[in-house]
Amino acid sequence: MIVIHKSEYNPRIDFIVCKQLLCNLPYEYSEPKLRECFGNEAGELPYEKDIIALKNFFKTTDITKATKTEVEVLYGICTHESIKYDGEIGKVDCMDDLERLVETVKRYDCNRVTLFQILMLFGYCRTHGVPIMPYHGICAKIYNSLISGDCETAEKGWAELKYRKSKYSVKHPIEQNAFCIKQIKEYSAEFLKITGVEKLGVYGSLAQGTDTEYSDADILVVIKDGLDVTVVKQQAHKFWTDKLPFHYDICVTTEDGMKNLPIGIRSSVKFLGGECDGKKL
């Protein structure tokens, strides 16, 4: 986090960690405005004020040495509720540690997923000196899976969190970003023809022009009804692997499914090929 920056550290992690801890973030919100509030430390809406409070907490707290009191303080910022935490802040490195964490969390009558996120973040930082990415949806899946005894699903969630942590630590020459967009534009027609999908787009920092040397390529594929999402995703990965210079993510959805995507995707996507009815890159 902010207090444990090192020479190779993506500052975007700070915003992502704070946003994922927000409990009152509405389904519809302005991602650029929230980023602006985070950067300028000025906001009016309740969740804007909360993300600023979270940023200030991490500015003044060394979470590699977090105490029980700091668990209570952070929980209060996230939930606007109080908790008396008398458990341990143990290491978090593997599934056994997560299982012990779940046993601790379920003793409390509180927002258990948020407490799980906080203890996982503190424990991982204490063990590794760098933060894990506490994505709310994935943490909820891990917690609920372990409660129900579905260890396989929990392990997949844990692997996803570690993967996301590692991808935000990879740096590349910023000049490669423009080359990446050029490649996607150049091969978009061929991709559409081979896969038979309806639209191909780019979202996130590359689409918004806010890319840095830590950015990856976020690709959106809109398919026709009847096509298999898993098959198209596999086709997409096979097609783009040797054409793009750095890490990329593929999101596959239908036209109807677009409305269910996170607002960060819907608000930033720019289409490069297919029957485009939105912004174009």
DRENVODREN-450657 format. One record per residue: residue in three letters; x, y, z of N, C-alpha, C in turn. Coordinates in steps of 0.05 Angstrom, whole numbers, always signed. Layout:
DRENVODREN-450657
- r nxx nyy nzz caxx cayy cazz cxx cyy czz
- ALA X Y Z X Y Z X Y Z
...
END
This chain:
DRENVODREN-450657
- r nxx nyy nzz caxx cayy cazz cxx cyy czz
- MET +17 -24 +0 +0 +0 +0 +17 +25 +0
- ILE +5 +47 +4 +19 +73 +2 +44 +74 +20
- VAL +43 +62 +43 +65 +64 +62 +87 +43 +56
- ILE +83 +25 +38 +103 +5 +32 +111 +4 +3
- HIS +110 +28 -10 +119 +30 -37 +148 +22 -39
- LYS +155 +9 -61 +182 +2 -67 +189 +11 -95
- SER +212 +6 -104 +220 +16 -131 +203 +5 -153
- GLU +194 -19 -150 +176 -32 -170 +149 -35 -157
- TYR +132 -14 -160 +106 -15 -147 +86 +1 -164
- ASN +64 -11 -171 +44 +2 -187 +25 +18 -168
- PRO +25 +44 -169 +8 +60 -151 -21 +55 -155
- ARG -29 +44 -178 -57 +38 -183 -68 +18 -162
- ILE -50 +2 -150 -58 -17 -130 -72 -3 -106
- ASP -62 +20 -99 -74 +34 -76 -104 +39 -81
- PHE -111 +49 -104 -139 +55 -111 -155 +30 -111
- ILE -145 +9 -124 -160 -16 -126 -166 -28 -99
- VAL -146 -29 -82 -150 -41 -55 -171 -25 -40
- CYS -169 +2 -40 -189 +18 -26 -217 +15 -38
- LYS -219 +14 -64 -245 +11 -76 -258 -15 -69
- GLN -242 -36 -68 -253 -63 -63 -262 -66 -34
- LEU -252 -48 -16 -260 -49 +12 -286 -33 +17
- LEU -294 -17 -2 -318 +0 +2 -343 -18 +4
- CYS -358 -13 +24 -383 -29 +28 -408 -15 +17
- ASN -406 +11 +12 -429 +26 +3 -427 +36 -26
- LEU -409 +24 -41 -406 +32 -69 -430 +23 -85
- PRO -445 +42 -98 -469 +34 -112 -462 +19 -138
- TYR -482 +5 -149 -478 -9 -174 -471 +10 -197
- GLU -485 +33 -198 -480 +54 -218 -464 +77 -204
- TYR -440 +82 -214 -424 +104 -204 -404 +112 -225
- SER -392 +135 -223 -373 +144 -242 -345 +136 -234
- GLU -333 +117 -248 -306 +108 -242 -286 +130 -244
- PRO -286 +146 -266 -267 +169 -268 -270 +188 -245
- LYS -295 +194 -237 -300 +213 -215 -289 +201 -189
- LEU -292 +175 -184 -282 +163 -160 -252 +164 -159
- ARG -239 +159 -182 -210 +161 -184 -200 +189 -178
- GLU -216 +209 -188 -209 +237 -184 -211 +244 -154
- CYS -232 +234 -141 -235 +239 -112 -213 +227 -97
- PHE -205 +203 -105 -183 +188 -92 -157 +204 -94
- GLY -152 +215 -118 -127 +230 -123 -127 +257 -109
- ASN -149 +271 -111 -151 +298 -100 -158 +299 -71
- GLU -168 +277 -60 -177 +275 -33 -199 +295 -27
- ALA -218 +297 -46 -241 +315 -43 -265 +301 -56
- GLY -286 +297 -40 -310 +284 -50 -334 +293 -34
- GLU -358 +289 -46 -383 +298 -34 -401 +275 -26
- LEU -402 +254 -43 -419 +232 -38 -408 +214 -16
- PRO -425 +199 -2 -415 +183 +21 -392 +164 +13
- TYR -395 +150 -10 -374 +131 -17 -349 +145 -26
- GLU -351 +169 -36 -327 +185 -44 -312 +193 -18
- LYS -327 +201 +2 -314 +208 +28 -301 +183 +40
- ASP -314 +160 +37 -303 +135 +48 -277 +127 +36
- ILE -275 +130 +9 -250 +122 -4 -227 +140 +3
- ILE -234 +166 +9 -213 +184 +18 -204 +176 +46
- ALA -224 +169 +63 -217 +160 +91 -200 +135 +90
- LEU -206 +117 +71 -189 +92 +68 -161 +99 +60
- LYS -159 +118 +40 -132 +126 +31 -116 +138 +55
- ASN -129 +155 +70 -115 +167 +93 -107 +147 +114
- PHE -124 +126 +118 -117 +105 +137 -91 +91 +128
- PHE -90 +84 +102 -66 +70 +93 -42 +88 +91
- LYS -46 +114 +89 -24 +133 +89 -10 +133 +116
- THR -25 +129 +137 -14 +132 +164 -11 +106 +179
- THR -17 +83 +166 -16 +57 +179 +3 +39 +165
- ASP +22 +28 +178 +40 +7 +167 +26 -20 +170
- ILE +13 -29 +149 -4 -53 +152 +13 -78 +153
- THR +39 -76 +150 +56 -100 +155 +58 -105 +185
- LYS +50 -85 +201 +52 -87 +230 +25 -80 +243
- ALA +3 -85 +228 -24 -77 +237 -31 -90 +264
- THR -45 -75 +281 -54 -85 +307 -84 -91 +307
- LYS -94 -102 +329 -122 -108 +331 -139 -82 +330
- THR -128 -61 +342 -142 -35 +341 -145 -25 +312
- GLU -124 -29 +296 -126 -20 +268 -145 -37 +252
- VAL -149 -63 +260 -170 -79 +247 -197 -66 +253
- GLU -201 -58 +278 -226 -45 +286 -231 -18 +271
- VAL -209 -3 +269 -212 +24 +256 -218 +20 +226
- LEU -204 +2 +213 -209 -2 +184 -237 -13 +179
- TYR -245 -32 +196 -272 -43 +194 -293 -21 +197
- GLY -289 -3 +215 -308 +19 +219 -309 +37 +195
- ILE -287 +43 +183 -287 +60 +159 -302 +46 +136
- CYS -298 +20 +133 -310 +5 +111 -340 +2 +114
- THR -349 -3 +139 -377 -11 +143 -394 +9 +158
- HIS -381 +29 +171 -395 +48 +188 -408 +34 +212
- GLU -396 +11 +220 -404 -4 +243 -379 -8 +261
- SER -384 -15 +286 -362 -20 +304 -359 -50 +309
- ILE -335 -58 +315 -329 -86 +322 -308 -86 +343
- LYS -310 -105 +361 -289 -110 +381 -274 -135 +372
- TYR -250 -130 +361 -235 -153 +350 -214 -162 +370
- ASP -217 -187 +379 -198 -198 +399 -183 -222 +389
- GLY -184 -226 +362 -170 -249 +350 -141 -242 +343
- GLU -128 -260 +329 -101 -255 +321 -100 -244 +292
- ILE -77 -233 +285 -71 -225 +257 -49 -243 +248
- GLY -56 -267 +239 -36 -287 +232 -27 -284 +203
- LYS -7 -300 +196 +3 -299 +169 -18 -310 +150
- VAL -17 -301 +125 -34 -311 +104 -17 -317 +80
- ASP -15 -343 +74 +3 -351 +52 -8 -374 +36
- CYS -27 -389 +47 -36 -413 +34 -65 -419 +43
- MET -77 -440 +31 -104 -447 +37 -109 -454 +67
- ASP -89 -467 +79 -92 -473 +108 -96 -448 +124
- ASP -81 -427 +117 -83 -401 +131 -111 -389 +126
- LEU -122 -392 +102 -148 -381 +97 -170 -396 +112
- GLU -167 -422 +115 -186 -438 +130 -186 -430 +159
- ARG -162 -425 +170 -160 -415 +198 -173 -387 +200
- LEU -169 -371 +180 -181 -344 +180 -211 -345 +180
- VAL -222 -363 +164 -251 -366 +164 -262 -375 +191
- GLU -248 -393 +205 -256 -401 +231 -256 -378 +251
- THR -237 -360 +248 -236 -336 +265 -259 -317 +259
- VAL -263 -312 +233 -283 -292 +224 -312 -300 +232
- LYS -318 -325 +229 -346 -334 +233 -355 -332 +262
- ARG -336 -326 +280 -344 -323 +308 -357 -295 +313
- TYR -354 -277 +294 -363 -250 +298 -390 -245 +284
- ASP -407 -230 +297 -433 -222 +286 -428 -195 +272
- CYS -420 -196 +247 -412 -172 +233 -413 -177 +203
- ASN -404 -158 +187 -401 -162 +159 -376 -180 +155
- ARG -380 -206 +154 -358 -225 +155 -340 -224 +131
- VAL -351 -219 +107 -334 -217 +84 -314 -194 +86
- THR -324 -171 +96 -306 -148 +99 -285 -154 +120
- LEU -292 -166 +142 -272 -173 +162 -252 -193 +150
- PHE -262 -212 +134 -244 -231 +121 -225 -216 +102
- GLN -235 -197 +87 -218 -182 +69 -195 -168 +85
- ILE -203 -155 +106 -184 -139 +122 -162 -157 +134
- LEU -171 -179 +146 -151 -197 +159 -134 -211 +138
- MET -145 -217 +115 -129 -229 +94 -108 -209 +84
- LEU -117 -184 +80 -98 -163 +70 -76 -159 +90
- PHE -83 -156 +116 -63 -151 +136 -44 -175 +139
- GLY -55 -199 +139 -39 -223 +142 -20 -228 +119
- TYR -30 -222 +95 -13 -226 +71 +10 -205 +71
- CYS +3 -180 +78 +24 -160 +79 +45 -166 +101
- ARG +36 -176 +123 +54 -183 +144 +73 -206 +136
- THR +63 -224 +119 +79 -247 +110 +97 -240 +87
- HIS +87 -223 +68 +102 -219 +43 +112 -190 +39
- GLY +103 -171 +55 +112 -144 +52 +99 -129 +29
- VAL +80 -142 +15 +65 -129 -7 +36 -138 -4
- PRO +17 -121 -14 -11 -128 -11 -22 -149 -31
- ILE -40 -165 -22 -56 -181 -40 -79 -163 -49
- MET -92 -169 -72 -114 -153 -82 -140 -163 -71
- PRO -153 -150 -51 -176 -161 -38 -202 -157 -53
- TYR -204 -167 -78 -228 -163 -94 -252 -174 -78
- HIS -272 -157 -75 -295 -165 -58 -309 -190 -67
- GLY -315 -192 -93 -329 -215 -103 -314 -241 -100
- ILE -288 -240 -104 -271 -264 -102 -268 -271 -72
- CYS -265 -251 -55 -262 -257 -26 -288 -270 -16
- ALA -311 -259 -25 -337 -271 -17 -339 -300 -26
- LYS -330 -305 -50 -331 -332 -61 -313 -351 -44
- ILE -289 -342 -37 -271 -358 -21 -283 -364 +6
- TYR -293 -342 +19 -304 -345 +46 -328 -364 +46
- ASN -347 -360 +28 -371 -376 +27 -365 -405 +19
- SER -346 -408 +1 -338 -435 -7 -326 -451 +16
- LEU -309 -438 +31 -297 -452 +54 -318 -458 +76
- ILE -337 -440 +79 -358 -445 +99 -374 -470 +91
- SER -379 -473 +64 -395 -495 +55 -379 -520 +49
- GLY -352 -518 +52 -335 -542 +48 -327 -546 +19
- ASP -331 -526 +2 -323 -528 -26 -295 -518 -29
- CYS -276 -534 -23 -248 -526 -23 -237 -521 -51
- GLU -248 -535 -71 -238 -532 -98 -245 -503 -109
- THR -269 -494 -104 -276 -467 -112 -260 -446 -97
- ALA -256 -451 -71 -240 -432 -55 -211 -431 -66
- GLU -200 -453 -73 -172 -454 -84 -170 -438 -110
- LYS -191 -441 -127 -191 -426 -152 -192 -396 -146
- GLY -208 -388 -127 -210 -360 -120 -184 -349 -109
- TRP -170 -365 -92 -145 -357 -81 -124 -354 -103
- ALA -124 -373 -122 -105 -371 -145 -110 -346 -161
- GLU -136 -339 -164 -143 -315 -179 -133 -290 -165
- LEU -135 -288 -139 -125 -265 -124 -95 -263 -127
- LYS -81 -284 -125 -51 -283 -127 -43 -276 -156
- TYR -58 -286 -176 -52 -279 -203 -56 -249 -208
- ARG -78 -238 -197 -83 -209 -201 -62 -192 -187
- LYS -53 -202 -164 -32 -187 -150 -7 -186 -167
- SER +1 -209 -179 +25 -210 -194 +24 -194 -220
- LYS +0 -193 -233 -1 -179 -258 +2 -149 -255
- TYR -6 -138 -231 -3 -110 -227 +26 -102 -219
- SER +43 -121 -217 +71 -116 -210 +90 -117 -235
- VAL +78 -124 -258 +95 -127 -282 +96 -100 -297
- LYS +121 -91 -303 +125 -66 -316 +136 -71 -344
- HIS +129 -53 -363 +139 -55 -390 +143 -27 -402
- PRO +159 -25 -423 +163 +2 -436 +136 +13 -444
- ILE +131 +38 -437 +105 +50 -443 +99 +52 -473
- GLU +120 +52 -489 +116 +54 -518 +101 +29 -529
- GLN +102 +7 -514 +89 -17 -523 +58 -14 -522
- ASN +48 +5 -507 +19 +9 -505 +7 +17 -532
- ALA +20 +36 -546 +11 +45 -572 +13 +22 -592
- PHE +34 +6 -590 +38 -17 -608 +16 -37 -603
- CYS +8 -41 -578 -13 -60 -572 -39 -52 -585
- ILE -47 -26 -583 -71 -16 -595 -69 -20 -625
- LYS -46 -14 -637 -42 -17 -666 -47 -46 -674
- GLN -37 -65 -659 -40 -93 -665 -69 -102 -664
- ILE -83 -92 -643 -112 -100 -641 -128 -89 -664
- LYS -122 -64 -672 -136 -52 -695 -130 -67 -720
- GLU -105 -74 -724 -96 -87 -749 -108 -114 -752
- TYR -111 -129 -730 -120 -157 -732 -150 -160 -724
- SER -164 -138 -719 -191 -141 -709 -209 -154 -730
- ALA -207 -147 -756 -224 -158 -776 -219 -188 -779
- GLU -194 -196 -777 -187 -225 -779 -199 -240 -755
- PHE -197 -228 -732 -207 -241 -708 -238 -245 -710
- LEU -252 -224 -719 -281 -226 -721 -289 -247 -741
- LYS -274 -249 -763 -280 -269 -784 -276 -297 -774
- ILE -254 -302 -760 -247 -329 -750 -267 -338 -729
- THR -274 -320 -711 -290 -328 -688 -320 -325 -693
- GLY -328 -307 -710 -356 -302 -716 -370 -286 -694
- VAL -354 -271 -678 -366 -254 -657 -376 -228 -670
- GLU -392 -213 -654 -405 -189 -664 -387 -164 -662
- LYS -374 -161 -639 -359 -137 -634 -333 -143 -619
- LEU -313 -126 -624 -288 -128 -610 -281 -100 -599
- GLY -276 -98 -574 -270 -72 -562 -247 -73 -542
- VAL -238 -49 -534 -218 -46 -513 -229 -28 -492
- TYR -225 -35 -466 -234 -19 -444 -211 -14 -425
- GLY -216 +2 -404 -196 +7 -384 -177 +29 -393
- SER -153 +29 -382 -134 +51 -385 -125 +55 -414
- LEU -122 +33 -429 -114 +37 -457 -135 +51 -473
- ALA -160 +45 -467 -182 +58 -481 -186 +87 -473
- GLN -180 +93 -447 -184 +120 -437 -161 +138 -441
- GLY -138 +127 -449 -114 +144 -452 -100 +150 -425
- THR -106 +134 -405 -93 +138 -379 -73 +116 -373
- ASP -63 +103 -394 -46 +80 -391 -18 +88 -380
- THR -6 +69 -367 +21 +73 -356 +38 +48 -363
- GLU +62 +48 -353 +79 +25 -358 +70 -1 -344
- TYR +50 +2 -327 +39 -22 -313 +13 -31 -326
- SER +3 -17 -346 -23 -24 -358 -22 -50 -372
- ASP -45 -64 -372 -48 -88 -389 -70 -81 -409
- ALA -74 -99 -428 -94 -95 -448 -120 -109 -439
- ASP -142 -94 -437 -168 -105 -430 -185 -106 -455
- ILE -192 -130 -464 -206 -134 -489 -234 -144 -483
- LEU -253 -132 -496 -281 -140 -493 -291 -153 -519
- VAL -302 -177 -517 -313 -191 -540 -343 -195 -536
- VAL -359 -185 -554 -388 -187 -553 -396 -208 -573
- ILE -409 -230 -563 -415 -253 -580 -445 -253 -587
- LYS -451 -269 -607 -479 -273 -614 -491 -294 -596
- ASP -517 -293 -592 -531 -313 -576 -526 -340 -589
- GLY -521 -360 -573 -516 -387 -583 -487 -395 -584
- LEU -469 -375 -584 -440 -382 -583 -433 -388 -555
- ASP -414 -406 -552 -405 -415 -525 -384 -395 -515
- VAL -389 -383 -492 -370 -363 -480 -343 -375 -476
- THR -342 -400 -465 -316 -412 -459 -300 -417 -484
- VAL -313 -427 -504 -300 -433 -530 -289 -407 -542
- VAL -305 -386 -543 -296 -361 -554 -273 -349 -539
- LYS -274 -352 -512 -252 -342 -496 -226 -357 -502
- GLN -228 -383 -506 -204 -399 -513 -194 -391 -540
- GLN -212 -387 -559 -204 -377 -586 -190 -350 -585
- ALA -201 -333 -568 -189 -306 -566 -161 -307 -554
- HIS -157 -323 -534 -131 -325 -522 -111 -337 -542
- LYS -119 -357 -556 -102 -369 -577 -95 -349 -598
- PHE -114 -333 -606 -110 -314 -628 -91 -291 -620
- TRP -94 -280 -596 -80 -256 -589 -53 -261 -575
- THR -48 -286 -566 -24 -291 -550 +2 -282 -563
- ASP +6 -288 -589 +31 -281 -603 +30 -254 -617
- LYS +8 -239 -612 +5 -213 -626 +8 -189 -607
- LEU +4 -194 -581 +5 -171 -562 +30 -173 -546
- PRO +42 -150 -540 +69 -150 -527 +69 -154 -497
- PHE +46 -153 -484 +45 -156 -455 +19 -168 -447
- HIS +15 -171 -421 -8 -185 -410 -35 -172 -419
- TYR -55 -189 -424 -81 -180 -431 -102 -196 -417
- ASP -126 -184 -414 -149 -198 -404 -171 -198 -425
- ILE -186 -220 -426 -208 -223 -445 -234 -225 -429
- CYS -253 -207 -435 -280 -208 -424 -299 -215 -447
- VAL -314 -237 -444 -333 -245 -465 -361 -243 -454
- THR -379 -230 -470 -406 -227 -462 -424 -225 -486
- THR -450 -226 -482 -470 -222 -503 -479 -193 -503
- GLU -494 -185 -523 -504 -158 -524 -522 -153 -499
- ASP -539 -172 -493 -556 -169 -469 -540 -168 -444
- GLY -518 -184 -444 -501 -185 -420 -485 -160 -414
- MET -483 -142 -434 -468 -118 -430 -478 -102 -406
- LYS -504 -101 -402 -515 -85 -380 -508 -95 -353
- ASN -498 -120 -351 -491 -132 -326 -461 -130 -320
- LEU -446 -119 -339 -417 -116 -335 -412 -93 -315
- PRO -389 -94 -301 -382 -72 -283 -381 -45 -298
- ILE -389 -24 -284 -390 +2 -297 -363 +11 -308
- GLY -341 +2 -295 -315 +9 -306 -310 -1 -334
- ILE -322 -24 -341 -320 -34 -368 -339 -19 -386
- ARG -365 -17 -377 -385 -5 -395 -379 +25 -401
- SER -367 +39 -382 -363 +68 -386 -338 +74 -402
- SER -320 +55 -404 -294 +60 -418 -291 +46 -444
- VAL -308 +27 -451 -303 +10 -474 -305 +27 -500
- LYS -286 +21 -518 -286 +32 -545 -283 +9 -564
- PHE -301 +8 -584 -301 -14 -602 -283 -9 -626
- LEU -271 -31 -635 -252 -29 -657 -261 -44 -682
- GLY -280 -62 -679 -289 -77 -702 -317 -89 -697
- GLY -330 -96 -718 -357 -107 -716 -378 -86 -720
- GLU -403 -93 -715 -425 -73 -718 -425 -55 -694
- CYS -410 -33 -695 -405 -15 -673 -428 +5 -670
- ASP -439 +7 -646 -459 +28 -641 -451 +45 -617
- GLY -425 +43 -609 -415 +58 -587 -390 +74 -594
- LYS -375 +82 -575 -350 +97 -580 -331 +80 -595
- LYS -315 +93 -612 -295 +78 -628 -267 +89 -622
- LEU -248 +71 -620 -221 +78 -614 -206 +87 -639
END
